Structures are given as structure tokens and as C-alpha cells.
Amino acid sequence: MITNDAVVLGLLMLILAAIFYTASLSRWKKFYRVIPPLLLCYFIPGLLNSFGIVNGATSQLYPVVSKYFLPACLVLFTIGMDWKSLASLGPKALLAMLAGTAGVMIGGPVALWIVGLVSPQTVAGQGADAVWRGLATIAGSWIGGGANQTALREVFHPSDALFSQMVAVDVLVAELWMAALIYGAGMASKIDQLLGADSSQVQQLKEHLDSDQMANEKTPAMRDYIFLAAAGFGATGAAHGLAEIITPYLSENYPALAKYSLTSNFFWVITIATLIGIALSVTPVRKLEYLGASKLGSVFLYVLIATIGMQMDLGAVAGNPGLFAIGLIWISIHGIILILVCKWLKIPFFFLAVGSQANVGGSASASVVAAAFHPSLAPVGVLLAILGYAIGTYGGYLTALMMQWVSAG
């Protein structure tokens, strides 16, 4: 119904404003204790897309926001990061992330086998239409990201029709899982009790960041907003500029690196922007945090969340329910393995959620979920997602071979 992106953007901003306004009212407190505001910022645009009010597939809002706002958001979050305090969190984030990777690698073949027992025709197909070939691209996406998905598409060559179905499964299932994690962030303390985990380190870090902010916070002047914009978009421009140099050079001279997603322009933009933010966090530029760097980053983040949600199409499930059954079983196995590992090692839900999204969602989703706990924790998600990019093609390739074996059996 609405095809003008300017109108769509205005509608999304009005939705965000309505959510934040009602969240500030006392009579809405009980509602938002059950349904976190962040989840609505994600889910309502998804409903608009599902009911045909907007078209997330053809809109250019997400490509623009992810290209310009996401890198700037990451820089603004990273500038104020207290890396010494972050290091005190220990190796639990890495362990959760690797457990999530194992969950994806095990879940794919098991889900394919289970659905094959019930509906053999769902997992059938010959040549380029073999279902396992399409599922291989989801494995790349759920361990690494879009670059890894593209790499595995080039390796296993699923048909265009099959690949388009897999994209629908990938997006919808991954975004439903992300919504569940965001919902869980609102009750993290209760989940930590069920996991038997001590989240005191995460809580202490959040309190330290909040107290440091309150002690040094200043009212920004107009020039300070210019400085904030310069830091965010200046770093974004530098990241894009360097990526345009690095990516063609590697593609031309080291084409084999495409297997490791190192010829992906988006990978280098995110990586460089994060590195710039890290570098700035140990300079006097860090003081921009006291002028609202993470707050401005949060504005960009919520716009990103709304545009991500706009990609969700609940009606797509009806197209091929068998493939979605594979996706739902797959993500459930991923979640179960993560929960068991975190229960065993007493890892807090924060690391479970961010470690999962570092696999399934990539840098954008991982930073969104991390920021649901605290805006300054967003870099944790980005750093783990970068590791996911590095191992995504490897893990996805091995998962694809296992799924091929299951299909042949």
C-alpha cells in the first residue's frame, strides 16, 4: 500500500515515538513489563510488512540504514567503551558463541533428518534443486553472515528458486529467534536464576558504565552534536573508503580469500568502523560519551531495529511449511544446545543471547541484542560477530557436507 520510502520512514519514526511515549506512562508499566519496548520496535514493522502495508523486500530503507547508520551506531557505542572493565567479563562470551556455532552445525543435519522421516518429499530434490544445497546457504548465514551465505551459494549452486525460498526461511526464523532473545533480555535476571549463572560481573559492568556516565555527563551544546555526527559519520566514511580500496585489491590479487568472506565489502566496513571506534575509545575523543554518544547511537539503533523488523513476513510460512519446519527445528536445537552449555558452565543469559546472535544474526543483530542489555555493551556483539564471519564459511561448508550425507542416506 505504501511504496514511498519517505512515507515509510516517517511511519516508522511515529511508531517508535508512540512506543517510547507509552513506555514512559505509568498506566502502561504493567504492559511493558511483559512486552519489552524493544520487541515492539521490531515486531510492529514486521506486522506492517506481513499485512502488505509496506514492502520490506523492495524498500531501500534497510540497505541505506545498514550502510550508513549501522557503522556510525557502532562507532558511537564503541567510543565510550571501558575496555578494561569489558575484559573482566572473561572468556564466557567466546564459549557461548562457540556453543552456538556447534548448535547450528549439529542442528542442520538433525533437523533435515527429522523432517525427512515425516515428509521425505520436503527434503528431496535433484541437482541444483536438492534441498540440502539451499540449506547450506542458511548454515553459512547462521554461523557467519550474508557474505558467508553468498560464498556457500557459489560453492554449492542451489537453483534461484530454491535459494529464494531459503532466504525466506533464513530471515523469518532468524528474526523470530531474535525477537525471543530480545524478549528474554527483559527478564534476564530470572533466566540467570534458572541457568544457575552469576551475572554479577555483567551487572557490575552495567552499573559502572551508568555511574561513570552520571558522574561526567554534560549538557551538549550545538557544536557537540556536530562533533558527535562528525565522529560517527566521519568514521563511517573512512570505513567505506578503505573498504572500497581493500575489497577490490583482495578480490583481484587474492581471490581465494573469498572463501573466508574477506572479499566482502560489508565485512570490511563493519570491521574498520569498529576498529576506528576502539582506537578512539583510548583517546580524548572518548569524552564524547559524556555528551551523549551512546544515546545518539541508540537512536540510530532503534531505526535499524525498525527496518530489520520490516523484513519479516509472517505470511511466507504458508509458501513451503516443510522448509520452515526444518528451520524451526534447526534453531530450536541451536537454542537447546546453547542453554545446556550455559547451564553446565553457569554462563549468564547475556552471553547466551549475544553469542547466539553473533552466529545467527551477524553484527547488526548481535549489537541490537547486546544493546538491549546496555547500549555500551553493543561492541561485545560486534566483536563476536566478526569472529563468526571468519569461521562462517568453514562451519557452513562442513554442515553442508553433513546435510548432504543425511540426504543421501
N, C-alpha and C positions, 0 to 999 in steps of 0.2 A: 504493500500500500504506500509506503514512504520510501522513495528512491533517492531523494536529495540528501547527501551526507551532511550538509549544514543543518538541515532539519533534524536528522537523526542525532547528530552531536548535541544539539540543543535539547532534544528529548532526553537523552542520556544524562545530561547535566541536571535537568529538572528532576529526574528520578533520584539522582544522588543527593540533591538538595532536600528532597522530600524525606528520604531515608534518614539523613543526618538531623533534620529538623524534628521529626517524630521521635528519634532516638534520644533527643535532649529533653523531651517532655516526660514528666513524672508518671502520667497515666499510661505511657507506653513501656514503662520499665519492665513489667512482667513479660510482655510480648518479646522484648529484645533480650530477655534473659534466656528465652527458649530459642529464638531465632536471631543469631548474631547479625548486626547491620551489614557486615562484610559479605555474608552469604546472600543477602537480598540484593546488594550491589552487583552481584554476579548472576543471580538467578532470574531477576525480573527482566533484564535484557534478553536472557535466554528464552523466556516466555514470549517476548515480542517477536523474536525470530521464529519460534516454533509455530506461532499463530499467523505468520505471514504479514505482520505489521511492518517489520523491517526485514531486510535480506542481508544477513551477516556474510554470506558467501560472496556477494557482489560488492558490498560496501568496501570502500578504501580506508575506512577509519582505522581498523586494526593494523593494516600494513603501515600506515602513517604513524600511528601511536607507538607501535613496536619499534619502528625505525628511529624515531626522534625522542619520544617521551621515555621509553624504557631505558636507553643508555643514560639519559640525563637523570632519571629517577635513581638509577644505581649509583651514579656519581654523588648525588646529593645525600643518599643514605650512607655511602661509604666514607665521605669526607669526615663525618663526626665520629667514626668508629674508634672505640678504645680497644685496640688490638691486643694489648697486654691482658685485659680482662677477658677478651674473647678466647685467647689461648688457654686460659684457665679452665675452659669447659672440657678440655681433654679430648681423647680420641673417640668419644661416643658418637659424634656426628658421622664420622667416617665409617664406623662399624654399622650404624643404622643404614647408611647409604648403600654399603656393600651387601647388606642383608636384603635390601630392596632389589638390588640387581639380581641376586640369586633367586628372589621370588619371581621376577619376570622371566628368568631363564628356565626355571622349573615349571612355572605356571602355564606357559605357552604350550609345550608338548602335552602336559596333563589335561589341559582344557580341550585341546584338539582330540585327544583320546576319549575323553568322557562324552563329548558331543558326538563323536564318531560311533560310539556304542548305541546311542539313542537314535541318531539320524545320520546314517552313512552318506546320504546324498549331499548333506551340508558340507562335508569335508572332502568331497570328491573333486573332480575336475582333472583335465589332462593338459599337458604342455603349459602354455602361458596362463591358462585358467585354473591351474592347480591351486587349491585354496592355501596350501602351506606357503606358496610363493608370496601371496598377498600378506599373509600373517607375518612373514619375515620382515616386511617393512614396518609393521607395528612394533615388532621386537626392537628394531633399531630406534624407533621413535621413543619407546618406553624405557629404554636404557640410556639413550643419549638425547636425541632431539631430531628436529626436522632435517638437519644435514645428514645425520646417520640414516634416517629413513630414506632419503634420496639416494644415498650411497648403496644401500641394500636393494633399492629398486633397480639400480643399474646392474647390480650383481646377479639378481635372480629373475629380472624381467617379467614381472606379472603383467597381464593384459591391462589395458587402460580401464576397461570396465571393472575388472576385479580390484584394481588399485583405488578407484573412486569409492567403491564400497568399503574398502579397508580404511580410507581416510575418515569416512563417516563413523565407523566403529571406533577408530582411534580417538577422534575428537569428542564424541559423545560420552564414551565410557571414561576417558581420562578426565573430562570436565565434571562428570558426576562424582568421581572419586575425589577430585579436588574440592568440590563442594562439601563432601563429607568431612574432609580434613579441616576445612575452614570452620565448619560447624563444631568439630571437635576442639578447635582452638579455644572456643568459648567456655569449654568445660575441662580444660587441660588438667587442672588440679585433681578433679575426680578420676580422670583416666590414669593419671600418675599413681593414684592410690591403688587402682586395680592392677597396674603393672608392678606395683611394689617398688616404684622408682623414686629416687630422691631428686627432686627438681630444684633443690635449694641453690645450686650453682647458677642455673638459668634465672631463677628468681632474684638472686643477689646481683647478677649482671644487669637485669632489667631495673632493679632499684638503684643501682649505682649510676646507670645511664640517666635515669629520671632525676636523681638528686643532683647530679653534675649539671644537668640541663637547667634545673630550677635555680641553682646557685649562681649560674653565669648568664642566664637568659637576659636578653636585652630587647627593647622595642626597636624593630628595624625601621630605618629611615628609607626614603625612596632610593637613595644610592645603594643601600644594602640589598634591595630587591634586584637592582641591576647587577650587583656583584654575584648574587645567587644565580641569576639567569646566565651570567657570563660563565660561571663555573660549570653549571650543568650542561648548557648547550655548547659552550666552548670545548669542553671535553668530548661531547658527542660529535662535534665537527671534526676534532682531531682524530677520534676513533674511526670515523667513516673515511677520512682522508688517508690514514695509514692503512686501513683495511683495503682500500682500493689500490694501494701500492703492493701490499703483501700478497693479496689473493691472486692477482694475475701472475705475479712473479713465481709463486709456488706452483700454480696450475701449469705454467709453461715449462718451468725447469725441473719441477719435482712432481709430476702428475701422480706418482704412486701414493703421495700423501693424501690424495682424495679418499683413500680407504679409511683414513683416520680423521676425516672431516676437517682437515687442516687447510683445505681449499675453499671452505665455506666463508663467504663474506660476513654473514651474520655472526658466526663464531668469533671472528676476529674483532668485530665491532664491540660485542659484549665483553670479550676478554680485555681489550685495550681500555675500554671505558672503565671497567672495574679496576684495572691496574692504575689508571690515572687517579681514580678516587682513593685508592690505597696510598699512592705516593703523596697526594695532597693531605691525607689524614695525619701525616707526620711533619707537616709544615704549619706555619701560622694561618694558612687557609682553613685549617680545622675550626677556627673560631667562627666560621660562617654557620656552624651548627647552632651556636648560641643566638643567631639571628633568624633561625627558622629553616635551615637547610632540609632537615628531615621532614618538616611539615610541608614544605613545598614539594618535596619528593613524594609525600603521601598523597597530595592532590593528583600528581601525575599517575601514581599507582592506582588510585581509585578509578581514574579514567581508563587506565589499562584494564582493570578488572571488568569494567562495564563492557568494553569492546571485546574482551575474551569471552565473556558470557554470551555476547551476541552471536558467537559462532555455534552455540549449542542448538541443535534441532531435535526436540523430543519426538517429533513425528517420523524421524528417519528410522526408528526402530522397526516400524512396520514393513520396511522395504525388504529386509532379509533377517528375520528374527534369529535364525540359526547362527549367523555370524556374530550377532550381538550377544547371543548366549555364550559363545566362545569367549568374547571379550569380557563379559561379566564374570564368568568363572575364572578367567585368567587373572583379572585384577583382584578377585577375592582371594585367590591363592597367594598372590603377591602380598596382600594385606595380612593374611593369616601367618605367613612366614615371618613377616616383619614384627607382628605382635608377639609371636612365640620367642623370637630372638630378643626383642626388647624386654619381654617378661623375664627371660632367662638371665640376661645381663643387667636387668634393672635400669634400662635406658629410658629417660623421660620422653613423654609424648612429643615434645618439641622436636627432638632429634628424629623420632619416628616419622612425623609429618613432613619435615623438611627433607629428610633422607629419601622418603618415598617420592616427593615431587621433584627432587633433583634427578630422579630416574624418569618417572612417568611424564612430568610436565616440562622439564628443561628449566632454563634460567628464569624465564618470565614467571612461570607458575611457582617455582621454588622460592623466589623472592617475595611473591604475593603471600604465600603461606607463612614464611618466616616473619614477614611484617605484620601478620595477623597477631603474632605474639608480642612483637615490639618493632617499630619501624627501623631501629638501628641494627636489628638482627638480620635484616634482608641480605647483607653480604654473605652470611653463612650459606644461604640457599644458592647464591650465585657461584660461590667457590666450589660447592659440591656439584652443581650442575656442570661446571666446566670440566670437572673430573669425569662426569657422565658422558660428556661429548667425546672425551679422549678414549673411553672404553666402549662406547655405544656400538660402534661398527663391529668390533671383535665379539662382544657379547651377543649382539643381534645375529651375527653370522653363525655362531655356534648354536644358538637357539633355533635358527632356521634349519640347520642340519638335523637337529633332534626332531623337529616337526616333520621334516621330510621322511625321516626314518619311521615315525609313528604313522604317517600317511601310507607309506609303503607296506607296513605291517597289517 
